[in-house]
């Protein structure tokens, strides 16, 4: 999670399965997170899956986070999370 004001994260994840027989399966995930002025954060994630040669959207997630304290003020940095 982005925790610093003005921080930004963009990530691309690829997962593949290659069986000995049959077609391969792939999943691509793109995630973007933005750290807003403390204590807020936003994130969006889109996953696309390719099974047996067909591509389809798998999931779309929008997330909001509210941190209960500044970093290193409360152990484990508790956060309220809505998805």
Biopython code that builds the backbone (N, CA, C, O; Angstrom):
import numpy as np
from Bio.PDB.StructureBuilder import StructureBuilder

atoms = [
    (1, "UNK", "N", (0.840, -1.178, 0.000)),
    (1, "UNK", "CA", (0.000, 0.000, 0.000)),
    (1, "UNK", "C", (0.883, 1.238, 0.000)),
    (1, "UNK", "O", (1.888, 1.284, 0.710)),
    (2, "UNK", "N", (0.525, 2.224, -0.777)),
    (2, "UNK", "CA", (1.212, 3.506, -0.751)),
    (2, "UNK", "C", (0.869, 4.193, 0.553)),
    (2, "UNK", "O", (-0.307, 4.279, 0.904)),
    (3, "UNK", "N", (1.838, 4.676, 1.269)),
    (3, "UNK", "CA", (1.565, 5.258, 2.574)),
    (3, "UNK", "C", (2.048, 6.692, 2.685)),
    (3, "UNK", "O", (1.638, 7.404, 3.602)),
    (4, "UNK", "N", (2.880, 7.123, 1.807)),
    (4, "UNK", "CA", (3.429, 8.467, 1.890)),
    (4, "UNK", "C", (2.640, 9.411, 1.004)),
    (4, "UNK", "O", (2.191, 9.035, -0.079)),
    (5, "UNK", "N", (2.477, 10.629, 1.466)),
    (5, "UNK", "CA", (1.739, 11.618, 0.699)),
    (5, "UNK", "C", (2.409, 11.810, -0.653)),
    (5, "UNK", "O", (3.621, 12.013, -0.730)),
    (6, "UNK", "N", (1.620, 11.746, -1.712)),
    (6, "UNK", "CA", (2.140, 11.958, -3.044)),
    (6, "UNK", "C", (2.829, 10.745, -3.645)),
    (6, "UNK", "O", (3.385, 10.846, -4.739)),
    (7, "UNK", "N", (2.812, 9.596, -2.970)),
    (7, "UNK", "CA", (3.461, 8.415, -3.532)),
    (7, "UNK", "C", (2.562, 7.779, -4.589)),
    (7, "UNK", "O", (1.350, 7.994, -4.599)),
    (8, "UNK", "N", (3.176, 6.989, -5.481)),
    (8, "UNK", "CA", (2.479, 6.399, -6.613)),
    (8, "UNK", "C", (3.112, 5.046, -6.915)),
    (8, "UNK", "O", (4.336, 4.910, -6.905)),
    (9, "UNK", "N", (2.278, 4.049, -7.183)),
    (9, "UNK", "CA", (2.769, 2.724, -7.530)),
    (9, "UNK", "C", (2.017, 2.231, -8.754)),
    (9, "UNK", "O", (0.789, 2.309, -8.804)),
    (10, "UNK", "N", (2.741, 1.727, -9.736)),
    (10, "UNK", "CA", (2.141, 1.068, -10.894)),
    (10, "UNK", "C", (2.823, -0.288, -11.038)),
    (10, "UNK", "O", (4.049, -0.367, -11.120)),
    (11, "UNK", "N", (2.027, -1.353, -11.070)),
    (11, "UNK", "CA", (2.596, -2.699, -11.140)),
    (11, "UNK", "C", (1.870, -3.517, -12.199)),
    (11, "UNK", "O", (0.657, -3.398, -12.367)),
    (12, "UNK", "N", (2.624, -4.346, -12.909)),
    (12, "UNK", "CA", (2.060, -5.298, -13.864)),
    (12, "UNK", "C", (2.510, -6.686, -13.443)),
    (12, "UNK", "O", (3.698, -6.927, -13.227)),
    (13, "UNK", "N", (1.552, -7.595, -13.329)),
    (13, "UNK", "CA", (1.845, -8.958, -12.891)),
    (13, "UNK", "C", (1.362, -9.910, -13.974)),
    (13, "UNK", "O", (0.241, -9.773, -14.462)),
    (14, "UNK", "N", (2.183, -10.861, -14.352)),
    (14, "UNK", "CA", (1.805, -11.894, -15.306)),
    (14, "UNK", "C", (1.984, -13.249, -14.633)),
    (14, "UNK", "O", (3.020, -13.518, -14.025)),
    (15, "UNK", "N", (0.970, -14.097, -14.747)),
    (15, "UNK", "CA", (1.042, -15.463, -14.243)),
    (15, "UNK", "C", (0.698, -16.398, -15.390)),
    (15, "UNK", "O", (-0.280, -16.175, -16.104)),
    (16, "UNK", "N", (1.488, -17.432, -15.568)),
    (16, "UNK", "CA", (1.253, -18.368, -16.658)),
    (16, "UNK", "C", (1.290, -19.808, -16.184)),
    (16, "UNK", "O", (2.052, -20.153, -15.281)),
    (17, "UNK", "N", (0.461, -20.655, -16.799)),
    (17, "UNK", "CA", (0.449, -22.088, -16.539)),
    (17, "UNK", "C", (0.694, -22.780, -17.878)),
    (17, "UNK", "O", (-0.008, -22.532, -18.858)),
    (18, "UNK", "N", (1.688, -23.640, -17.900)),
    (18, "UNK", "CA", (2.067, -24.334, -19.127)),
    (18, "UNK", "C", (1.996, -25.844, -18.896)),
    (18, "UNK", "O", (2.988, -26.449, -18.491)),
    (19, "UNK", "N", (0.827, -26.468, -19.150)),
    (19, "UNK", "CA", (0.698, -27.916, -18.952)),
    (19, "UNK", "C", (1.448, -28.691, -20.037)),
    (19, "UNK", "O", (1.737, -28.154, -21.106)),
    (20, "UNK", "N", (1.756, -29.948, -19.754)),
    (20, "UNK", "CA", (2.430, -30.791, -20.743)),
    (20, "UNK", "C", (1.540, -31.016, -21.966)),
    (20, "UNK", "O", (2.041, -31.115, -23.085)),
    (21, "UNK", "N", (0.227, -31.095, -21.759)),
    (21, "UNK", "CA", (-0.722, -31.301, -22.853)),
    (21, "UNK", "C", (-1.806, -30.234, -22.754)),
    (21, "UNK", "O", (-2.230, -29.878, -21.654)),
    (22, "UNK", "N", (-2.248, -29.732, -23.877)),
    (22, "UNK", "CA", (-3.299, -28.715, -23.889)),
    (22, "UNK", "C", (-2.708, -27.316, -23.978)),
    (22, "UNK", "O", (-1.493, -27.135, -24.047)),
    (23, "UNK", "N", (-3.593, -26.340, -23.975)),
    (23, "UNK", "CA", (-3.155, -24.945, -24.144)),
    (23, "UNK", "C", (-2.738, -24.330, -22.811)),
    (23, "UNK", "O", (-3.141, -24.784, -21.740)),
    (24, "UNK", "N", (-1.932, -23.299, -22.908)),
    (24, "UNK", "CA", (-1.471, -22.593, -21.712)),
    (24, "UNK", "C", (-2.521, -21.580, -21.262)),
    (24, "UNK", "O", (-3.343, -21.134, -22.062)),
    (25, "UNK", "N", (-2.491, -21.225, -19.998)),
    (25, "UNK", "CA", (-3.385, -20.230, -19.415)),
    (25, "UNK", "C", (-2.544, -19.072, -18.898)),
    (25, "UNK", "O", (-1.452, -19.276, -18.368)),
    (26, "UNK", "N", (-3.060, -17.853, -19.055)),
    (26, "UNK", "CA", (-2.331, -16.657, -18.642)),
    (26, "UNK", "C", (-3.261, -15.711, -17.900)),
    (26, "UNK", "O", (-4.452, -15.629, -18.201)),
    (27, "UNK", "N", (-2.709, -15.002, -16.934)),
    (27, "UNK", "CA", (-3.453, -13.940, -16.252)),
    (27, "UNK", "C", (-2.557, -12.715, -16.153)),
    (27, "UNK", "O", (-1.426, -12.808, -15.677)),
    (28, "UNK", "N", (-3.057, -11.571, -16.599)),
    (28, "UNK", "CA", (-2.354, -10.301, -16.528)),
    (28, "UNK", "C", (-3.107, -9.399, -15.557)),
    (28, "UNK", "O", (-4.327, -9.265, -15.648)),
    (29, "UNK", "N", (-2.384, -8.783, -14.632)),
    (29, "UNK", "CA", (-2.992, -7.876, -13.668)),
    (29, "UNK", "C", (-2.244, -6.550, -13.704)),
    (29, "UNK", "O", (-1.015, -6.524, -13.653)),
    (30, "UNK", "N", (-2.981, -5.457, -13.791)),
    (30, "UNK", "CA", (-2.415, -4.104, -13.747)),
    (30, "UNK", "C", (-2.962, -3.427, -12.501)),
    (30, "UNK", "O", (-4.175, -3.379, -12.294)),
    (31, "UNK", "N", (-2.067, -2.903, -11.672)),
    (31, "UNK", "CA", (-2.483, -2.260, -10.428)),
    (31, "UNK", "C", (-1.874, -0.870, -10.331)),
    (31, "UNK", "O", (-0.700, -0.672, -10.644)),
    (32, "UNK", "N", (-2.681, 0.089, -9.896)),
    (32, "UNK", "CA", (-2.225, 1.462, -9.692)),
    (32, "UNK", "C", (-2.671, 1.908, -8.300)),
    (32, "UNK", "O", (-3.846, 1.787, -7.955)),
    (33, "UNK", "N", (-1.730, 2.426, -7.495)),
    (33, "UNK", "CA", (-2.039, 2.934, -6.164)),
    (33, "UNK", "C", (-1.532, 4.362, -6.040)),
    (33, "UNK", "O", (-0.472, 4.709, -6.562)),
    (34, "UNK", "N", (-2.307, 5.185, -5.341)),
    (34, "UNK", "CA", (-1.944, 6.584, -5.137)),
    (34, "UNK", "C", (-2.060, 6.901, -3.653)),
    (34, "UNK", "O", (-3.102, 6.659, -3.043)),
    (35, "UNK", "N", (-0.999, 7.439, -3.073)),
    (35, "UNK", "CA", (-1.025, 7.896, -1.687)),
    (35, "UNK", "C", (-1.479, 9.343, -1.648)),
    (35, "UNK", "O", (-0.779, 10.233, -2.130)),
    (36, "UNK", "N", (-2.646, 9.576, -1.076)),
    (36, "UNK", "CA", (-3.200, 10.920, -0.957)),
    (36, "UNK", "C", (-2.717, 11.540, 0.360)),
    (36, "UNK", "O", (-2.054, 10.867, 1.149)),
    (37, "UNK", "N", (-3.039, 12.801, 0.601)),
    (37, "UNK", "CA", (-2.638, 13.374, 1.891)),
    (37, "UNK", "C", (-3.093, 12.469, 3.031)),
    (37, "UNK", "O", (-4.219, 11.972, 3.051)),
    (38, "UNK", "N", (-2.175, 12.274, 3.979)),
    (38, "UNK", "CA", (-2.411, 11.334, 5.078)),
    (38, "UNK", "C", (-3.774, 11.582, 5.672)),
    (38, "UNK", "O", (-4.143, 12.740, 5.867)),
    (39, "UNK", "N", (-4.515, 10.587, 5.960)),
    (39, "UNK", "CA", (-4.243, 9.146, 6.016)),
    (39, "UNK", "C", (-4.936, 8.351, 4.913)),
    (39, "UNK", "O", (-5.238, 7.174, 5.114)),
    (40, "UNK", "N", (-5.194, 8.949, 3.767)),
    (40, "UNK", "CA", (-5.978, 8.297, 2.720)),
    (40, "UNK", "C", (-5.106, 7.676, 1.623)),
    (40, "UNK", "O", (-3.992, 8.132, 1.367)),
    (41, "UNK", "N", (-5.633, 6.631, 0.983)),
    (41, "UNK", "CA", (-4.991, 6.010, -0.170)),
    (41, "UNK", "C", (-6.048, 5.413, -1.076)),
    (41, "UNK", "O", (-7.091, 4.967, -0.597)),
    (42, "UNK", "N", (-5.801, 5.395, -2.361)),
    (42, "UNK", "CA", (-6.708, 4.818, -3.349)),
    (42, "UNK", "C", (-5.951, 3.831, -4.222)),
    (42, "UNK", "O", (-4.753, 3.994, -4.456)),
    (43, "UNK", "N", (-6.649, 2.806, -4.704)),
    (43, "UNK", "CA", (-6.026, 1.834, -5.601)),
    (43, "UNK", "C", (-7.064, 1.314, -6.584)),
    (43, "UNK", "O", (-8.252, 1.243, -6.270)),
    (44, "UNK", "N", (-6.605, 0.954, -7.771)),
    (44, "UNK", "CA", (-7.442, 0.324, -8.795)),
    (44, "UNK", "C", (-6.665, -0.853, -9.372)),
    (44, "UNK", "O", (-5.460, -0.761, -9.611)),
    (45, "UNK", "N", (-7.370, -1.959, -9.590)),
    (45, "UNK", "CA", (-6.721, -3.166, -10.109)),
    (45, "UNK", "C", (-7.626, -3.791, -11.166)),
    (45, "UNK", "O", (-8.833, -3.924, -10.961)),
    (46, "UNK", "N", (-7.032, -4.175, -12.307)),
    (46, "UNK", "CA", (-7.755, -4.832, -13.398)),
    (46, "UNK", "C", (-7.004, -6.117, -13.735)),
    (46, "UNK", "O", (-5.788, -6.103, -13.923)),
    (47, "UNK", "N", (-7.740, -7.234, -13.811)),
    (47, "UNK", "CA", (-7.138, -8.518, -14.176)),
    (47, "UNK", "C", (-7.814, -9.046, -15.436)),
    (47, "UNK", "O", (-9.040, -9.042, -15.541)),
    (48, "UNK", "N", (-7.001, -9.503, -16.395)),
    (48, "UNK", "CA", (-7.485, -10.100, -17.643)),
    (48, "UNK", "C", (-6.925, -11.512, -17.708)),
    (48, "UNK", "O", (-5.752, -11.741, -17.415)),
    (49, "UNK", "N", (-7.770, -12.450, -18.093)),
    (49, "UNK", "CA", (-7.381, -13.852, -18.122)),
    (49, "UNK", "C", (-7.510, -14.394, -19.542)),
    (49, "UNK", "O", (-8.463, -14.071, -20.251)),
    (50, "UNK", "N", (-6.548, -15.221, -19.954)),
    (50, "UNK", "CA", (-6.629, -15.900, -21.250)),
    (50, "UNK", "C", (-6.644, -17.395, -20.997)),
    (50, "UNK", "O", (-5.657, -17.976, -20.547)),
    (51, "UNK", "N", (-7.789, -18.010, -21.297)),
    (51, "UNK", "CA", (-7.960, -19.450, -21.129)),
    (51, "UNK", "C", (-8.343, -20.064, -22.465)),
    (51, "UNK", "O", (-9.268, -19.599, -23.130)),
    (52, "UNK", "N", (-7.634, -21.098, -22.848)),
    (52, "UNK", "CA", (-7.915, -21.815, -24.094)),
    (52, "UNK", "C", (-8.033, -20.881, -25.287)),
    (52, "UNK", "O", (-8.905, -21.051, -26.139)),
    (53, "UNK", "N", (-7.146, -19.889, -25.340)),
    (53, "UNK", "CA", (-7.101, -18.981, -26.474)),
    (53, "UNK", "C", (-8.115, -17.853, -26.450)),
    (53, "UNK", "O", (-8.157, -17.056, -27.386)),
    (54, "UNK", "N", (-8.936, -17.760, -25.405)),
    (54, "UNK", "CA", (-9.934, -16.682, -25.300)),
    (54, "UNK", "C", (-9.566, -15.758, -24.152)),
    (54, "UNK", "O", (-9.268, -16.215, -23.048)),
    (55, "UNK", "N", (-9.589, -14.449, -24.417)),
    (55, "UNK", "CA", (-9.305, -13.457, -23.382)),
    (55, "UNK", "C", (-10.609, -12.915, -22.817)),
    (55, "UNK", "O", (-11.581, -12.707, -23.544)),
    (56, "UNK", "N", (-10.612, -12.691, -21.506)),
    (56, "UNK", "CA", (-11.786, -12.117, -20.863)),
    (56, "UNK", "C", (-11.361, -11.340, -19.617)),
    (56, "UNK", "O", (-10.370, -11.671, -18.966)),
    (57, "UNK", "N", (-12.127, -10.306, -19.305)),
    (57, "UNK", "CA", (-11.880, -9.573, -18.079)),
    (57, "UNK", "C", (-12.243, -10.441, -16.895)),
    (57, "UNK", "O", (-13.315, -11.047, -16.872)),
    (58, "UNK", "N", (-11.367, -10.509, -15.916)),
    (58, "UNK", "CA", (-11.619, -11.372, -14.760)),
    (58, "UNK", "C", (-12.144, -10.559, -13.582)),
    (58, "UNK", "O", (-13.198, -10.878, -13.032)),
    (59, "UNK", "N", (-11.420, -9.513, -13.191)),
    (59, "UNK", "CA", (-11.849, -8.693, -12.057)),
    (59, "UNK", "C", (-11.480, -7.228, -12.273)),
    (59, "UNK", "O", (-10.517, -6.904, -12.969)),
    (60, "UNK", "N", (-12.263, -6.366, -11.664)),
    (60, "UNK", "CA", (-11.950, -4.945, -11.569)),
    (60, "UNK", "C", (-12.193, -4.566, -10.115)),
    (60, "UNK", "O", (-13.307, -4.713, -9.613)),
    (61, "UNK", "N", (-11.164, -4.082, -9.441)),
    (61, "UNK", "CA", (-11.273, -3.701, -8.029)),
    (61, "UNK", "C", (-10.945, -2.231, -7.857)),
    (61, "UNK", "O", (-9.989, -1.725, -8.443)),
    (62, "UNK", "N", (-11.737, -1.555, -7.055)),
    (62, "UNK", "CA", (-11.434, -0.199, -6.603)),
    (62, "UNK", "C", (-11.336, -0.262, -5.086)),
    (62, "UNK", "O", (-12.199, -0.842, -4.427)),
    (63, "UNK", "N", (-10.289, 0.332, -4.537)),
    (63, "UNK", "CA", (-10.047, 0.237, -3.104)),
    (63, "UNK", "C", (-9.819, 1.620, -2.507)),
    (63, "UNK", "O", (-9.238, 2.501, -3.141)),
    (64, "UNK", "N", (-10.280, 1.790, -1.296)),
    (64, "UNK", "CA", (-10.015, 2.997, -0.522)),
    (64, "UNK", "C", (-9.480, 2.597, 0.838)),
    (64, "UNK", "O", (-9.929, 1.609, 1.419)),
    (65, "UNK", "N", (-8.522, 3.360, 1.353)),
    (65, "UNK", "CA", (-7.894, 3.029, 2.638)),
    (65, "UNK", "C", (-7.796, 4.270, 3.512)),
    (65, "UNK", "O", (-7.556, 5.378, 3.031)),
    (66, "UNK", "N", (-7.987, 4.056, 4.798)),
    (66, "UNK", "CA", (-7.846, 5.126, 5.780)),
    (66, "UNK", "C", (-6.987, 4.596, 6.919)),
    (66, "UNK", "O", (-7.403, 3.677, 7.624)),
    (67, "UNK", "N", (-5.807, 5.151, 7.110)),
    (67, "UNK", "CA", (-4.891, 4.721, 8.166)),
    (67, "UNK", "C", (-5.290, 5.392, 9.486)),
    (67, "UNK", "O", (-5.615, 6.579, 9.512)),
    (68, "UNK", "N", (-5.261, 4.629, 10.570)),
    (68, "UNK", "CA", (-5.670, 5.144, 11.877)),
    (68, "UNK", "C", (-4.606, 5.990, 12.560)),
    (68, "UNK", "O", (-4.902, 6.684, 13.533)),
    (69, "UNK", "N", (-3.369, 5.942, 12.068)),
    (69, "UNK", "CA", (-2.288, 6.729, 12.683)),
    (69, "UNK", "C", (-1.149, 6.896, 11.687)),
    (69, "UNK", "O", (-1.121, 6.241, 10.645)),
    (70, "UNK", "N", (-0.214, 7.776, 12.015)),
    (70, "UNK", "CA", (0.996, 7.925, 11.217)),
    (70, "UNK", "C", (1.846, 6.663, 11.355)),
    (70, "UNK", "O", (1.680, 5.889, 12.298)),
    (71, "UNK", "N", (2.770, 6.463, 10.390)),
    (71, "UNK", "CA", (3.688, 5.327, 10.447)),
    (71, "UNK", "C", (4.452, 5.349, 11.759)),
    (71, "UNK", "O", (4.837, 6.411, 12.248)),
    (72, "UNK", "N", (4.672, 4.158, 12.328)),
    (72, "UNK", "CA", (5.446, 3.941, 13.550)),
    (72, "UNK", "C", (4.810, 4.553, 14.787)),
    (72, "UNK", "O", (5.500, 4.740, 15.790)),
    (73, "UNK", "N", (3.521, 4.870, 14.756)),
    (73, "UNK", "CA", (2.829, 5.386, 15.934)),
    (73, "UNK", "C", (2.040, 4.278, 16.628)),
    (73, "UNK", "O", (1.979, 4.247, 17.857)),
    (74, "UNK", "N", (1.438, 3.370, 15.865)),
    (74, "UNK", "CA", (0.680, 2.238, 16.398)),
    (74, "UNK", "C", (1.265, 0.971, 15.768)),
    (74, "UNK", "O", (1.462, 0.927, 14.553)),
    (75, "UNK", "N", (1.548, -0.070, 16.579)),
    (75, "UNK", "CA", (2.098, -1.309, 16.009)),
    (75, "UNK", "C", (1.204, -1.875, 14.904)),
    (75, "UNK", "O", (-0.022, -1.836, 15.015)),
    (76, "UNK", "N", (1.805, -2.391, 13.858)),
    (76, "UNK", "CA", (1.172, -3.020, 12.708)),
    (76, "UNK", "C", (0.373, -2.061, 11.832)),
    (76, "UNK", "O", (-0.282, -2.502, 10.887)),
    (77, "UNK", "N", (0.410, -0.791, 12.116)),
    (77, "UNK", "CA", (-0.213, 0.254, 11.290)),
    (77, "UNK", "C", (-1.632, -0.125, 10.858)),
    (77, "UNK", "O", (-1.854, -0.395, 9.678)),
    (78, "UNK", "N", (-2.603, -0.153, 11.790)),
    (78, "UNK", "CA", (-3.976, -0.546, 11.429)),
    (78, "UNK", "C", (-4.609, 0.408, 10.420)),
    (78, "UNK", "O", (-4.414, 1.622, 10.480)),
    (79, "UNK", "N", (-5.369, -0.167, 9.496)),
    (79, "UNK", "CA", (-5.973, 0.588, 8.404)),
    (79, "UNK", "C", (-7.389, 0.095, 8.135)),
    (79, "UNK", "O", (-7.641, -1.110, 8.141)),
    (80, "UNK", "N", (-8.299, 1.009, 7.904)),
    (80, "UNK", "CA", (-9.652, 0.651, 7.489)),
    (80, "UNK", "C", (-9.629, 0.583, 5.962)),
    (80, "UNK", "O", (-9.126, 1.486, 5.293)),
    (81, "UNK", "N", (-10.179, -0.497, 5.433)),
    (81, "UNK", "CA", (-10.043, -0.819, 4.013)),
    (81, "UNK", "C", (-11.419, -1.117, 3.432)),
    (81, "UNK", "O", (-12.157, -1.928, 3.991)),
    (82, "UNK", "N", (-11.777, -0.477, 2.320)),
    (82, "UNK", "CA", (-13.037, -0.768, 1.623)),
    (82, "UNK", "C", (-12.716, -1.113, 0.177)),
    (82, "UNK", "O", (-11.911, -0.440, -0.467)),
    (83, "UNK", "N", (-13.350, -2.165, -0.330)),
    (83, "UNK", "CA", (-13.069, -2.606, -1.701)),
    (83, "UNK", "C", (-14.372, -2.734, -2.460)),
    (83, "UNK", "O", (-14.368, -3.094, -3.637)),
]
sb = StructureBuilder()
sb.init_structure("model")
sb.init_model(0)
sb.init_chain("A")
sb.init_seg("    ")
for serial, (resi, resn, name, xyz) in enumerate(atoms, 1):
    if name == "N":
        sb.init_residue(resn, " ", resi, " ")
    sb.init_atom(name, np.array(xyz, "f"), 0.0, 1.0, " ", f" {name:<3s}", serial, name[0])
structure = sb.get_structure()
